[in-house]
Amino acid sequence: MLIRKAQPCDSKESSKLIYESGSKICDFMFKTKRKDTLDFIKFEFNSNKGFFSHKNMFTGVVDTEIVANIGTYFEYKLKNLMIETLINAFKFYSFGEFIQVFKRIIYLKKITPNLKPLSLYVGNLAIKKQYREKGYGTQLINSVIIFAQEQQQEFLCFDVYEDNKRAIKLYERIGCIKGGTDSVFLASELLPKQIRMFKKLGCSN
């Protein structure tokens, strides 16, 4: 599998993978009566700013098919990314819908544990069903580990649904541990519990 930085032309396939990686949380934040979550993800993916921007994504390609996606977010940039996503939401939704989305994002920010300094947060990891169990998830994460080390980051951090045993096993296999007393948190009564996991990184060679 070839791993490369995502490009705006990847929008159709990559946006679907981003949505599949966390549809419950995405819908909690961005779904409204008039607007579909996936449409907002596509809108932001094609922009240069915000959490879902292609600039934050790596894409996995087999032959010419996009089969995997992974997002990377520096701890020190999270505040600016949230502001950028709110600006994109203001452009995308009606004013009334934007207020709903704004409240949901702020609520989720309040109940989500903070990251350690010098952390690279990894999210939106998804692989097409027919390409799973081929080692592509490990390949993606190993590429991100190298990227994080090159950027002098000390930790790799993940949030994973508590019932996603496959993902938890994958993260444990690459050396992740649960993040202490704040490792388990509940985003909402509408959402399942999530586990914060992290990996201490060594220096790059």
Buried (B, 14 or more C-beta within 10 A) or exposed (E): BEBEEBEEEBBEBBBBBBBBBBBEBBBBBBBBEEBEBBEBBBBBBBBEBBBBBBBBBBBBBBEEEBBBBBBBBBBEEBEEBBEBBBEBBBEBBEEEBBEBBBEBBEBBEEEBBEBBEBBBBBBBBBBBEEBBEBEBBEBBBEBBBEBBBEEEBBBBBBBBBBEBEEBBEBBEEBEBEBBEEEBBBEBEEEBEEBBBBBBEBEEEE
